[in-house]
Amino acid sequence: MRTIDLILKKRDGEELSNSEIEWFVQNFTSGNIPDYQIAAMSMAIFFRGMTARETTDLTIAMANSGDTLDLSDLIPGVVVDKHSTGGVGDKTTLVLAPIVSACGVVVAKISGRGLGHGGGTLDKLEAIPGLQIQLTSDQFRAQIKETGIVVAGQSASLAPADGKLYKIRDVTGTVASNALIASSIMSKKFAAGAQAIVLDVKTGNGAFMTTLKDARELAELMVAIGRNSGRKTVAVISDMNQPLGYAVGNALEVREAIETLRDDGPPDLREHCLKMAGHMLHLSGKVDSVSAGSELASKTLKDGTAFQELLKMVAAQGGDTNYIDNPEQLDKAKIISTVKSPQDGFLSRIDAINIGKAAVMLGAGRERKNDPIDLAVGIVVHQKVGSRINTGDPLFTIHANNPEIINSASEEALAGIDITIEKSPTLPLHYDFIE
């Protein structure tokens, strides 16, 4: 085969065969195809797309481009994983993993870092002093055997083709391709040994897929990949027009996750986590229905067993559990400034995208992959869309370490807020479910 022939074939809108896709992935992973030809193929896929069959073949080829984790000897039954397409204030994994583990289902989770206005689970975990997120395959397996719960970063040996292809997409304007997004997400899940996958596909101004139509298309494609690969897969399309929960920023979100595991915390975060837990427990075979799974999950918050699972995971990964028992000891910003409402009315808009961008300005996120982040800073919003507001009520609180950034961050957040005389409807938490 010749790379140029495959590029021309896809450029002209033809389907690539399984053998052609496997050959391309193997050769660009091994360095036999130059970056400019990988870029050309990415652009051809961006404009011409891929069928569900092609995307499934690409997913499997990338998953098989390096090591794969086989956990069948450690985990009885089905290995269930969860993935979120990312958003503002999305600390779901920090709550969900301990809940599911407390229900008796093993959680082996590979997570990522944040980029742009969307936060990353690994960054949040690093707000816990001492906690190790980079584990070898042997360490990952050992922790599963010992504790039944682990959340760690992707090793370089898992799906290396995905990492190499993403670097090219990131600098060639080809990130926003459903086929490439779906294969990237699912290849990492396959390589990590997932046999069943629950997808949290965000939609709204703070999500990568801003419209419900685009989110549904991506969700349907990923579910098709799972089905075509013999893996149980469901997708929940959830809202990201406003932040999930109240806290946005790494240490701030860890504190909020701990509050939720103590059966407190924001109602929307709690409800979302229980919904996702219901799906995971149902796919695992632990319960007969999603509602039964959510009910079982709720009990672990009330009886404290989910909180104990977080303690167990943190200890196993070298983290100081004193910060979990006493989250007020986590890093705090030096400057705290609250912005209050200038008028009476109803909150009709608090856009997640503006809150997320303001948090990045403060240092809570990164614009480029290697940018350092400040674990202490961020924003806590105090209202949800539809809330009644009086003059002087707090809208949001800035947590900052750089006083020169506070005004610009506040202006960015305020640009996404509207207060109206007429009452605005609350936003739905979930829009659709695809299986």
MOMOKA-V731097 format. One record per pair of residues at least 12 apart in sequence whose C-alpha atoms are under 8 Angstrom apart, sorted by the first residue. I is the first residue (numbers start at 1). J is the second residue. D is the distance in Angstrom with one decimal. If there is no record, write none. Layout:
BEGIN
I J D
I J D
END
This chain:
BEGIN
1 20 7.8
3 24 7.2
3 33 7.5
3 37 7.4
4 37 7.6
6 20 7.4
6 41 8.0
7 37 7.9
7 40 6.9
7 41 5.3
7 44 7.0
10 41 7.5
10 44 5.9
10 45 6.7
10 48 6.9
11 41 7.9
11 44 4.9
11 45 7.5
11 48 6.7
12 48 7.8
13 48 5.5
13 49 8.0
15 50 7.3
15 51 7.5
15 54 7.2
16 54 6.7
17 54 7.3
18 54 7.1
18 57 5.9
21 54 7.9
21 57 6.9
21 58 6.2
21 61 7.4
22 57 7.6
22 58 7.3
22 61 5.5
25 58 7.7
25 61 6.4
25 62 6.6
25 65 7.5
25 161 6.7
26 61 7.8
26 65 6.6
28 161 7.6
29 65 7.1
29 160 7.0
29 161 5.2
29 164 7.1
35 168 7.2
38 165 7.5
38 168 7.3
39 168 6.1
39 169 7.1
39 172 6.7
42 169 6.8
42 174 6.4
43 172 7.9
43 174 6.1
45 177 7.6
45 179 7.7
45 180 7.9
46 174 6.0
46 176 7.5
46 177 5.3
46 180 8.0
49 177 7.5
49 178 7.8
49 179 6.5
50 179 6.0
52 221 6.5
52 224 6.7
52 225 6.7
53 225 7.7
53 228 7.6
55 179 5.7
55 180 7.8
55 182 7.7
55 183 6.2
55 225 7.1
56 183 7.1
56 225 5.0
56 226 8.0
56 228 6.9
56 229 7.2
58 183 6.4
59 182 8.0
59 183 4.5
59 184 6.9
59 186 6.4
59 187 4.8
59 225 7.9
60 187 6.3
60 190 7.5
62 159 5.6
62 160 7.3
62 161 5.3
62 162 6.0
62 183 8.0
62 187 5.9
63 158 7.4
63 159 4.8
63 161 7.8
63 162 8.0
63 187 4.5
63 188 6.2
63 190 5.9
63 191 4.9
64 159 6.6
64 191 6.9
65 158 7.8
65 159 5.5
65 160 6.2
65 161 5.9
66 157 5.4
66 158 5.4
66 159 5.3
66 160 5.9
66 161 7.8
67 157 5.5
67 158 5.2
67 159 7.1
67 191 7.1
68 158 6.2
68 159 7.8
68 190 7.8
68 191 4.5
68 192 6.0
68 193 6.7
69 137 7.4
69 191 6.1
69 192 5.0
69 193 5.1
70 192 7.6
70 193 5.5
71 141 7.4
71 193 6.4
74 141 7.8
74 144 7.3
74 145 6.1
75 106 6.7
77 284 7.2
77 285 8.0
78 195 6.0
78 196 6.8
78 283 7.9
78 284 5.4
78 285 7.6
79 106 7.3
79 107 7.8
79 108 7.8
79 193 7.0
79 194 5.2
79 195 5.1
79 196 6.2
79 284 7.1
80 106 7.9
80 107 7.1
80 108 7.9
80 194 5.7
80 195 6.1
80 196 4.7
80 197 5.7
80 198 7.6
80 280 6.5
80 283 7.2
80 284 6.2
81 107 7.2
81 108 7.0
81 109 6.4
81 189 7.3
81 194 5.8
81 195 7.8
81 196 6.4
81 197 4.9
81 198 6.3
81 280 7.6
82 109 7.5
82 197 5.6
82 198 4.7
82 199 5.8
82 200 7.5
82 280 7.7
83 185 7.9
83 197 7.6
83 198 6.5
83 199 5.0
83 200 6.0
84 199 6.0
84 200 4.5
84 201 6.0
84 202 7.3
85 199 7.9
85 200 6.4
85 201 5.4
85 202 6.0
85 207 7.7
85 208 7.4
86 118 5.8
86 119 7.0
86 120 7.7
86 201 7.9
86 202 6.7
86 207 6.6
86 208 7.5
87 117 7.5
87 118 4.7
87 119 6.5
87 202 6.9
87 206 6.0
87 207 5.4
87 208 7.9
87 240 6.4
87 243 7.6
88 117 6.8
88 118 5.3
88 119 6.2
88 206 6.4
88 207 7.9
88 240 7.3
88 242 7.8
88 243 5.1
88 244 6.5
88 248 6.6
88 352 6.0
88 353 7.4
88 355 7.6
88 356 5.7
89 118 7.9
89 119 6.9
89 243 5.3
89 244 5.0
89 245 6.3
89 246 7.1
89 247 6.0
89 248 4.6
89 249 7.3
89 253 7.0
90 119 6.9
90 243 7.6
90 244 5.7
90 245 7.7
91 121 6.9
91 253 6.3
91 254 7.5
91 257 6.7
92 257 7.8
92 269 7.3
92 272 7.9
92 273 6.1
93 121 7.0
94 121 7.5
94 254 7.5
94 257 6.1
95 257 5.7
95 258 7.5
95 260 7.1
95 261 6.2
95 273 6.8
96 273 5.6
96 274 7.7
96 276 7.5
96 277 6.3
97 149 7.4
97 151 7.9
98 149 7.5
98 306 5.0
98 307 6.8
98 308 7.9
98 309 5.0
98 310 5.4
99 261 8.0
99 277 7.2
99 297 6.0
99 300 6.3
99 301 7.4
99 305 7.9
99 306 4.7
99 307 7.9
99 309 7.6
100 277 6.1
100 280 7.5
100 281 7.0
100 297 6.9
100 306 7.9
101 148 6.9
101 149 6.3
101 306 7.4
101 309 6.8
102 300 6.4
102 305 5.8
102 306 5.2
102 309 6.2
103 296 7.1
103 297 6.7
103 300 7.2
105 148 7.8
105 281 7.3
105 284 7.4
105 286 7.5
106 144 7.5
106 148 4.8
106 149 5.9
107 144 7.9
107 148 6.3
107 149 4.7
107 150 6.3
107 151 7.9
108 144 6.9
108 148 7.6
108 149 5.9
108 150 5.2
108 151 6.3
109 150 6.1
109 151 4.6
109 152 6.4
110 151 5.9
110 152 5.2
110 153 5.4
110 154 5.8
110 189 7.8
110 192 7.1
111 151 6.7
111 152 5.9
111 153 5.3
111 154 6.8
112 153 6.0
112 154 7.2
114 365 6.7
114 366 7.1
115 365 6.7
115 366 5.5
115 367 6.0
115 368 6.7
115 369 6.4
116 357 7.7
116 360 7.2
116 365 6.4
116 366 5.5
116 367 4.8
116 368 7.4
117 206 7.8
117 353 6.9
117 356 4.6
117 357 5.3
117 359 7.5
117 360 6.2
117 365 6.5
117 366 7.6
117 367 8.0
118 206 7.9
118 207 7.9
118 356 6.7
118 365 7.5
119 249 7.6
119 250 7.9
119 365 6.6
122 152 7.2
122 153 6.8
123 250 6.5
123 375 7.7
124 249 7.8
124 250 4.4
124 251 6.4
124 253 7.1
124 254 6.4
124 375 7.6
125 250 7.8
125 254 7.5
126 375 8.0
127 250 6.3
127 251 5.3
127 254 7.5
127 330 7.2
127 331 7.4
127 375 5.9
127 376 7.9
128 251 7.8
128 319 6.3
128 320 6.9
128 323 6.8
128 330 7.1
129 319 5.8
129 320 5.9
129 323 7.8
130 318 5.6
130 319 4.3
130 320 6.0
131 314 6.4
131 315 7.9
131 317 5.4
131 318 4.9
131 319 3.7
131 320 7.1
132 152 7.8
132 317 5.3
132 318 6.0
132 319 7.0
133 151 7.3
133 152 4.6
133 153 5.6
133 317 7.3
134 152 6.0
134 153 5.3
134 154 7.5
134 155 7.2
135 152 6.6
135 153 7.2
135 155 7.4
136 155 7.0
137 155 7.9
140 152 7.9
143 316 6.9
147 312 7.1
147 313 7.1
147 316 7.6
149 309 7.8
149 313 6.1
150 313 6.2
158 188 7.1
158 191 6.1
158 192 7.4
159 187 6.7
159 188 6.0
159 191 6.2
162 184 5.8
162 187 7.5
162 188 7.9
166 184 8.0
178 217 8.0
178 218 5.9
178 221 7.8
179 221 7.8
182 218 6.9
182 221 6.9
182 222 5.6
183 222 7.8
186 222 7.1
186 225 7.7
186 226 7.8
194 231 8.0
195 231 5.2
195 232 6.7
196 231 5.3
196 232 4.5
196 233 5.7
196 283 6.5
196 284 7.4
197 226 7.8
197 231 7.4
197 232 6.3
197 233 4.8
197 234 6.6
197 280 7.7
198 233 5.9
198 234 5.1
198 235 5.8
198 236 7.7
198 276 7.5
198 279 6.8
198 280 6.3
199 219 7.7
199 233 7.5
199 234 6.1
199 235 4.4
199 236 6.1
200 235 5.9
200 236 5.1
200 237 6.1
200 238 6.7
200 276 7.9
201 215 6.5
201 219 6.5
201 235 6.7
201 236 6.0
201 237 4.8
201 238 6.2
202 215 6.9
202 237 5.7
202 238 5.0
202 239 5.8
202 240 5.8
203 215 5.9
203 237 6.9
203 238 6.2
203 239 5.4
203 240 5.4
203 241 7.3
204 239 6.1
204 240 4.7
204 241 4.5
205 240 6.5
205 241 5.1
205 242 8.0
205 351 6.7
205 352 6.4
205 353 5.7
206 240 5.3
206 241 5.7
206 242 7.1
206 243 7.8
206 351 7.0
206 352 4.7
206 353 4.2
206 354 7.9
206 356 7.5
207 240 5.8
207 241 7.7
207 353 7.8
215 237 7.0
216 237 7.2
219 235 6.0
219 236 8.0
219 237 7.6
219 434 7.2
220 235 7.8
220 434 6.8
223 235 6.9
223 434 7.5
223 435 6.5
232 283 7.1
233 435 6.4
234 279 7.9
234 433 7.4
234 434 5.7
234 435 4.5
235 433 5.8
235 434 5.1
235 435 6.4
236 276 8.0
236 430 7.2
236 431 7.7
236 432 6.0
236 433 4.7
236 434 6.5
237 430 5.9
237 431 5.5
237 432 5.2
237 433 6.3
238 429 5.8
238 430 4.2
238 431 5.8
238 432 7.5
239 427 7.7
239 428 6.8
239 429 5.3
239 430 5.9
239 431 7.2
240 352 6.5
241 350 7.7
241 351 5.6
241 352 5.4
241 353 7.7
242 349 7.8
242 350 5.7
242 351 5.0
242 352 4.3
242 353 7.9
242 384 7.6
242 385 7.7
243 351 7.5
243 352 5.0
243 355 7.6
244 268 6.9
244 269 6.1
245 265 7.9
245 266 5.3
245 267 7.5
245 268 6.1
245 269 5.2
246 266 6.9
246 380 5.4
246 381 5.0
246 382 6.4
246 383 8.0
247 378 7.6
247 379 6.1
247 380 4.5
247 381 6.5
248 355 7.9
248 356 7.3
248 359 6.9
248 378 5.5
248 379 5.2
248 380 6.0
249 359 6.7
249 364 5.4
249 365 7.8
249 375 7.0
249 376 7.2
249 377 6.0
249 378 4.3
249 379 6.5
250 364 6.7
250 375 5.2
250 376 6.6
250 377 7.4
250 378 7.5
251 330 6.3
251 331 6.4
251 332 7.7
251 375 5.7
251 376 5.5
251 377 7.7
252 376 7.1
252 377 7.7
252 378 7.1
252 380 7.9
254 327 8.0
255 327 5.6
255 328 7.5
255 330 7.9
258 307 7.4
258 324 7.0
258 327 7.5
260 301 7.8
261 301 5.6
261 304 7.4
261 306 6.2
261 307 5.2
262 301 6.2
262 302 7.4
262 304 6.5
262 307 6.3
263 301 5.0
263 302 5.8
263 304 7.9
268 429 7.2
272 429 7.3
274 294 5.0
274 295 7.9
274 297 6.1
274 298 6.6
275 290 7.6
275 291 8.0
275 294 5.8
276 294 7.9
277 293 6.6
277 294 6.0
277 297 6.5
278 290 4.5
278 291 6.2
278 292 6.9
278 293 3.9
278 294 4.1
278 295 7.6
278 297 7.0
279 293 6.9
279 294 7.9
280 293 7.8
281 293 5.4
311 324 6.8
330 376 8.0
331 375 7.1
331 376 5.1
332 376 5.0
332 377 7.2
332 399 7.9
333 376 5.2
333 377 5.5
333 399 5.5
333 400 5.3
333 401 5.5
334 399 7.5
334 400 6.3
334 401 5.3
335 398 7.9
335 399 5.8
335 400 5.1
335 401 5.9
335 402 7.9
335 403 7.3
336 397 6.8
336 398 5.6
336 399 4.7
336 400 6.4
337 397 5.5
337 398 5.1
337 399 6.7
338 394 6.5
338 395 7.5
338 396 5.9
338 397 4.1
338 398 6.1
339 394 5.9
339 395 5.8
339 396 5.6
339 397 6.1
339 398 7.9
339 410 7.6
340 391 7.5
340 392 5.1
340 393 5.3
340 394 4.2
340 395 5.2
340 396 7.2
341 389 7.4
341 390 7.0
341 391 5.2
341 392 5.0
341 393 5.4
341 394 6.1
341 395 6.0
342 391 5.3
342 392 6.3
343 389 7.8
343 390 6.3
343 391 4.4
343 392 7.4
343 419 7.8
344 388 7.9
344 389 5.5
344 390 4.3
344 391 5.0
344 419 7.8
344 421 7.6
345 388 6.1
345 389 5.3
345 390 6.5
345 419 5.8
345 420 5.3
345 421 4.8
345 422 7.2
345 423 7.6
346 385 7.9
346 386 6.0
346 387 5.6
346 388 4.6
346 389 5.6
346 419 5.3
346 420 5.3
346 421 6.2
346 422 6.6
346 423 5.4
346 424 6.5
347 383 7.6
347 384 7.0
347 385 5.1
347 386 5.3
347 387 5.4
347 388 6.6
347 389 6.9
347 417 7.5
347 418 6.0
347 419 4.6
347 420 6.5
347 423 7.8
347 424 6.9
348 385 5.3
348 386 5.9
348 417 7.5
348 418 5.5
348 419 5.7
348 420 6.4
348 423 7.5
348 424 5.2
348 425 7.7
349 385 5.7
349 416 6.7
349 417 5.1
349 418 5.0
349 419 7.2
350 384 7.3
350 385 6.6
350 416 5.3
350 417 4.5
350 418 6.9
351 416 4.9
351 417 6.6
352 416 7.8
353 416 7.7
354 412 5.9
354 413 5.1
354 414 7.9
354 415 6.9
354 416 5.4
355 379 7.4
355 412 7.3
355 413 5.0
355 416 7.4
357 412 7.2
357 413 7.8
358 379 7.9
358 408 7.9
358 409 4.6
358 410 7.0
358 412 5.6
358 413 5.8
359 377 7.5
359 378 5.0
359 379 6.2
359 409 7.2
360 378 8.0
361 405 7.1
361 409 6.2
362 377 6.4
362 378 6.5
362 400 6.2
362 401 7.8
362 402 7.4
362 405 6.3
362 406 7.4
362 409 6.7
363 377 6.6
363 378 7.6
364 376 7.5
364 377 5.6
364 378 5.7
376 399 7.6
376 400 7.8
377 398 7.9
377 399 5.0
377 400 5.1
377 401 6.8
378 398 6.3
378 399 5.2
378 400 6.8
379 396 6.8
379 397 5.6
379 398 4.8
379 399 5.9
380 396 5.5
380 397 5.2
380 398 6.8
380 399 7.9
381 395 6.1
381 396 4.2
381 397 6.4
382 394 6.3
382 395 5.4
382 396 5.4
382 397 7.8
383 395 6.2
383 396 7.7
384 426 7.8
385 424 7.1
385 425 7.3
385 426 5.5
385 427 6.6
386 423 6.4
386 424 4.8
386 425 5.3
386 426 4.8
386 427 7.8
387 426 8.0
388 423 7.7
398 410 7.4
END
